Protein backbone atom coordinates (compact mmCIF):
# COMPACT_ATOMS: atom_id res chain seq x y z
CA UNK A 1 0.00 0.00 0.00
CA UNK A 2 1.34 3.44 -0.90
CA UNK A 3 1.98 5.79 1.98
CA UNK A 4 -0.47 8.52 2.92
CA UNK A 5 -0.13 11.51 0.62
CA UNK A 6 0.60 14.96 1.99
CA UNK A 7 -2.18 17.51 1.42
CA UNK A 8 -1.11 21.15 1.69
CA UNK A 9 -3.74 23.91 1.59
CA UNK A 10 -3.25 27.64 1.08
CA UNK A 11 -4.54 29.63 4.06
CA UNK A 12 -5.01 33.39 4.22
CA UNK A 13 -6.31 33.65 7.78
CA UNK A 14 -7.35 31.75 10.90
CA UNK A 15 -10.74 30.79 9.43
CA UNK A 16 -9.04 29.14 6.45
CA UNK A 17 -6.57 27.35 8.69
CA UNK A 18 -9.22 25.92 11.00
CA UNK A 19 -11.33 24.71 8.06
CA UNK A 20 -8.33 23.14 6.34
CA UNK A 21 -7.38 21.26 9.48
CA UNK A 22 -10.97 20.08 9.97
CA UNK A 23 -11.01 18.75 6.40
CA UNK A 24 -7.86 16.70 6.84
CA UNK A 25 -5.03 18.90 5.56
CA UNK A 26 -1.55 17.96 6.68
CA UNK A 27 0.11 21.31 6.15
CA UNK A 28 -0.73 24.92 5.34
CA UNK A 29 0.97 27.43 3.08
CA UNK A 30 0.44 30.88 4.63
CA UNK A 31 0.17 33.82 2.22
CA UNK A 32 -1.66 37.06 1.61
CA UNK A 33 -2.78 38.86 -1.56
CA UNK A 34 -3.61 36.11 -4.03
CA UNK A 35 -4.12 38.78 -6.69
CA UNK A 36 -0.30 38.77 -6.74
CA UNK A 37 -0.19 34.95 -6.54
CA UNK A 38 0.62 34.96 -2.83
CA UNK A 39 2.83 37.30 -0.83
CA UNK A 40 4.25 37.24 2.69
CA UNK A 41 1.55 37.46 5.37
CA UNK A 42 1.89 39.63 8.46
CA UNK A 43 3.67 38.27 11.55
CA UNK A 44 0.40 38.83 13.44
CA UNK A 45 -1.46 36.52 11.03
CA UNK A 46 1.26 33.88 11.32
CA UNK A 47 1.14 34.00 15.11
CA UNK A 48 -2.67 33.83 15.16
CA UNK A 49 -2.74 30.81 12.86
CA UNK A 50 0.03 29.14 14.84
CA UNK A 51 -2.14 29.52 17.92
CA UNK A 52 -5.28 28.20 16.23
CA UNK A 53 -4.10 24.95 14.62
CA UNK A 54 -1.49 22.30 15.20
CA UNK A 55 -0.61 21.68 11.55
CA UNK A 56 2.76 22.33 9.95
CA UNK A 57 2.87 25.86 8.53
CA UNK A 58 4.98 27.02 5.61
CA UNK A 59 5.19 30.80 5.37
CA UNK A 60 5.70 32.52 2.01
CA UNK A 61 8.73 34.81 1.70
CA UNK A 62 7.81 36.93 -1.32
CA UNK A 63 7.34 40.70 -1.22
CA UNK A 64 5.99 41.50 -4.70
CA UNK A 65 4.43 39.90 -7.74
CA UNK A 66 6.80 38.05 -10.03
CA UNK A 67 9.87 36.01 -9.16
CA UNK A 68 12.56 38.69 -8.79
CA UNK A 69 13.93 38.84 -5.25
CA UNK A 70 13.76 42.62 -5.02
CA UNK A 71 15.18 44.00 -1.76
CA UNK A 72 17.03 40.99 -0.38
CA UNK A 73 17.97 42.81 2.81
CA UNK A 74 14.30 43.39 3.50
CA UNK A 75 13.52 39.75 2.78
CA UNK A 76 16.16 38.69 5.29
CA UNK A 77 14.60 41.02 7.86
CA UNK A 78 11.12 39.66 7.18
CA UNK A 79 12.40 36.12 7.59
CA UNK A 80 13.65 37.09 11.04
CA UNK A 81 10.27 38.61 11.91
CA UNK A 82 8.51 35.42 10.86
CA UNK A 83 10.86 33.31 12.96
CA UNK A 84 10.05 35.55 15.93
CA UNK A 85 6.32 35.01 15.25
CA UNK A 86 6.79 31.26 15.52
CA UNK A 87 7.34 30.27 11.89
CA UNK A 88 9.53 27.21 11.47
CA UNK A 89 8.99 26.34 7.78
CA UNK A 90 9.05 28.55 4.71
CA UNK A 91 8.38 28.90 0.97
CA UNK A 92 10.59 30.94 -1.37
CA UNK A 93 12.18 31.06 -4.80
CA UNK A 94 13.84 33.77 -6.89
CA UNK A 95 14.83 34.05 -10.54
CA UNK A 96 16.83 36.51 -12.62
CA UNK A 97 15.12 38.09 -15.62
CA UNK A 98 16.67 35.46 -17.92
CA UNK A 99 15.06 32.62 -15.96
CA UNK A 100 18.21 31.53 -14.15
CA UNK A 101 17.95 30.95 -10.42
CA UNK A 102 19.04 33.95 -8.32
CA UNK A 103 21.35 31.84 -6.21
CA UNK A 104 22.76 34.77 -4.24
CA UNK A 105 19.29 35.89 -3.11
CA UNK A 106 18.22 32.35 -2.26
CA UNK A 107 21.38 31.69 -0.26
CA UNK A 108 21.09 34.95 1.68
CA UNK A 109 17.47 34.33 2.64
CA UNK A 110 18.10 30.68 3.48
CA UNK A 111 20.99 31.80 5.66
CA UNK A 112 18.49 33.75 7.78
CA UNK A 113 16.32 30.66 8.28
CA UNK A 114 18.86 28.94 10.51
CA UNK A 115 18.30 25.47 9.09
CA UNK A 116 14.49 25.62 8.87
CA UNK A 117 12.85 23.44 6.25
CA UNK A 118 11.63 25.18 3.11
CA UNK A 119 9.97 24.74 -0.27
CA UNK A 120 11.25 26.17 -3.54
CA UNK A 121 7.99 27.29 -5.09
CA UNK A 122 6.61 27.53 -8.63
CA UNK A 123 9.39 29.82 -9.78
CA UNK A 124 10.82 26.51 -11.02
CA UNK A 125 8.01 26.45 -13.59
CA UNK A 126 9.35 29.72 -15.05
CA UNK A 127 12.99 28.67 -14.94
CA UNK A 128 15.01 28.58 -18.16
CA UNK A 129 16.42 25.18 -17.17
CA UNK A 130 14.65 23.17 -14.46
CA UNK A 131 17.38 20.58 -14.17
CA UNK A 132 20.13 23.18 -13.85
CA UNK A 133 18.15 25.02 -11.17
CA UNK A 134 17.76 21.85 -9.12
CA UNK A 135 21.45 21.06 -9.34
CA UNK A 136 22.45 24.60 -8.35
CA UNK A 137 20.23 24.44 -5.28
CA UNK A 138 21.26 20.90 -4.34
CA UNK A 139 22.72 20.80 -0.85
CA UNK A 140 21.25 24.05 0.44
CA UNK A 141 20.29 23.58 4.08
CA UNK A 142 16.60 22.95 4.73
CA UNK A 143 15.46 22.51 1.11
CA UNK A 144 13.15 19.50 1.19
CA UNK A 145 10.38 20.27 -1.33
CA UNK A 146 9.71 21.64 -4.83
CA UNK A 147 6.22 23.03 -5.46
CA UNK A 148 5.57 22.65 -9.17
CA UNK A 149 2.92 22.11 -11.82
CA UNK A 150 5.55 20.86 -14.24
CA UNK A 151 4.87 23.84 -16.52
CA UNK A 152 4.03 27.52 -16.23
CA UNK A 153 0.55 26.83 -17.66
CA UNK A 154 -0.34 24.30 -14.98
CA UNK A 155 -0.63 20.56 -14.43
CA UNK A 156 -2.48 19.88 -17.70
CA UNK A 157 0.61 21.01 -19.60
CA UNK A 158 3.14 19.83 -17.05
CA UNK A 159 1.98 16.28 -16.38
CA UNK A 160 4.66 14.58 -18.52
CA UNK A 161 7.38 16.61 -16.79
CA UNK A 162 6.00 15.75 -13.36
CA UNK A 163 5.96 12.05 -14.16
CA UNK A 164 9.52 12.23 -15.53
CA UNK A 165 10.83 14.09 -12.49
CA UNK A 166 9.08 11.70 -10.12
CA UNK A 167 11.05 8.92 -11.79
CA UNK A 168 14.32 10.72 -10.99
CA UNK A 169 13.64 10.85 -7.22
CA UNK A 170 16.83 10.21 -5.29
CA UNK A 171 19.22 11.32 -8.03
CA UNK A 172 21.39 14.42 -7.48
CA UNK A 173 19.10 17.46 -7.43
CA UNK A 174 16.02 15.24 -7.14
CA UNK A 175 16.15 14.14 -3.51
CA UNK A 176 13.44 16.60 -2.49
CA UNK A 177 9.73 15.83 -2.33
CA UNK A 178 7.70 16.78 -5.39
CA UNK A 179 4.67 18.82 -4.23
CA UNK A 180 2.25 19.18 -7.14
CA UNK A 181 0.14 22.33 -7.39
CA UNK A 182 -1.01 24.85 -9.95
CA UNK A 183 -4.19 24.07 -11.85
CA UNK A 184 -4.34 20.75 -10.01
CA UNK A 185 -7.66 18.87 -10.25
CA UNK A 186 -8.95 15.69 -8.70
CA UNK A 187 -8.87 13.94 -12.08
CA UNK A 188 -5.09 14.45 -12.22
CA UNK A 189 -4.58 12.48 -9.01
CA UNK A 190 -4.65 8.85 -10.30
CA UNK A 191 -1.87 9.40 -12.85
CA UNK A 192 0.22 11.36 -10.36
CA UNK A 193 -0.19 8.73 -7.63
CA UNK A 194 0.65 6.01 -10.16
CA UNK A 195 3.90 7.87 -10.86
CA UNK A 196 4.75 7.77 -7.17
CA UNK A 197 3.94 11.40 -6.35
CA UNK A 198 2.82 11.72 -2.76
CA UNK A 199 2.31 15.43 -2.05
CA UNK A 200 -0.41 17.75 -3.34
CA UNK A 201 -1.05 21.50 -2.96
CA UNK A 202 -4.43 23.17 -3.41
CA UNK A 203 -5.66 26.74 -3.21
CA UNK A 204 -8.70 27.62 -5.28
CA UNK A 205 -9.76 23.97 -5.28
CA UNK A 206 -10.43 24.29 -1.55
CA UNK A 207 -12.69 27.34 -2.05
CA UNK A 208 -16.04 26.68 -3.75
CA UNK A 209 -16.80 30.42 -3.69
CA UNK A 210 -13.48 31.39 -5.25
CA UNK A 211 -10.73 33.45 -3.66
CA UNK A 212 -13.32 35.83 -2.26
CA UNK A 213 -14.64 33.04 -0.05
CA UNK A 214 -13.09 30.91 2.69
CA UNK A 215 -11.57 27.46 2.61
CA UNK A 216 -14.27 24.78 2.78
CA UNK A 217 -13.65 21.91 5.19
CA UNK A 218 -15.89 19.77 2.98
CA UNK A 219 -13.85 20.52 -0.14
CA UNK A 220 -10.63 19.68 1.67
CA UNK A 221 -12.19 16.48 2.99
CA UNK A 222 -13.06 15.46 -0.56
CA UNK A 223 -9.41 15.84 -1.57
CA UNK A 224 -8.36 13.90 1.51
CA UNK A 225 -10.74 11.09 0.59
CA UNK A 226 -9.48 10.87 -2.99
CA UNK A 227 -5.82 11.00 -1.98
CA UNK A 228 -6.40 8.25 0.56
CA UNK A 229 -8.02 6.12 -2.13
URQUIMO-V153896 format. One record per pair of residues at least 6 apart in sequence whose C-alpha atoms are under 6 Angstrom apart, sorted by the first residue. I is the first residue (numbers start at 1). GAP is how many residues later the second one is. D is the distance in whole Angstrom. If there is no record, write none. Layout:
BEGIN
I&GAP&D + I&GAP&D
END
This chain:
BEGIN
5&193&4 + 5&194&5 + 6&20&6 + 6&193&4 + 7&18&5 + 7&19&5 + 7&193&5 + 8&17&6 + 8&18&6 + 8&19&5 + 8&20&5 + 8&193&5 + 9&19&5 + 9&192&6 + 9&193&5 + 9&194&6 + 10&18&6 + 10&19&5 + 10&193&5 + 11&6&6 + 11&19&5 + 12&19&6 + 12&20&6 + 14&35&5 + 16&198&6 + 16&199&5 + 19&198&5 + 20&197&6 + 22&195&6 + 23&194&4 + 23&197&5 + 23&198&4 + 24&197&6 + 27&28&5 + 27&29&5 + 27&30&6 + 28&29&5 + 29&28&6 + 29&29&5 + 29&30&6 + 30&29&5 + 31&7&5 + 31&8&5 + 31&9&5 + 31&10&5 + 31&29&6 + 32&6&5 + 32&7&5 + 32&9&5 + 33&6&6 + 36&29&5 + 39&23&5 + 39&24&6 + 40&20&5 + 40&21&5 + 40&22&5 + 43&39&6 + 43&42&6 + 47&38&5 + 58&31&5 + 58&32&4 + 59&31&5 + 59&32&6 + 60&30&6 + 60&31&5 + 61&30&6 + 61&31&5 + 67&27&5 + 67&28&5 + 68&26&5 + 68&27&5 + 69&25&5 + 76&33&5 + 88&28&6 + 89&27&6 + 89&28&5 + 89&29&5 + 90&28&5 + 91&27&5 + 91&28&5 + 92&28&5 + 92&29&6 + 93&27&5 + 93&28&6 + 93&30&6 + 94&8&5 + 95&6&4 + 95&7&5 + 96&6&5 + 99&28&5 + 99&29&5 + 100&28&6 + 101&32&6 + 115&26&6 + 115&27&5 + 116&26&5 + 117&25&4 + 117&26&6 + 118&24&6 + 118&25&5 + 119&26&5 + 119&27&6 + 120&26&5 + 121&25&6 + 121&26&5 + 122&25&6 + 122&26&5 + 125&26&5 + 125&27&5 + 126&26&6 + 134&39&5 + 135&38&5 + 138&35&5 + 144&32&5 + 145&31&5 + 145&32&5 + 145&33&6 + 146&32&5 + 146&33&6 + 147&32&5 + 147&33&6 + 148&32&5 + 148&33&6 + 149&6&5 + 149&9&6 + 149&31&6 + 149&32&5 + 149&33&5 + 150&8&4 + 150&11&5 + 150&12&5 + 151&6&6 + 151&7&4 + 154&28&5 + 154&29&5 + 155&28&6 + 155&29&6 + 163&32&6 + 169&6&6 + 179&20&5 + 179&21&5 + 180&20&5 + 180&21&6 + 181&20&5 + 206&9&5 + 206&10&6 + 206&13&5 + 206&14&6 + 207&7&6 + 207&8&5 + 207&9&6
END
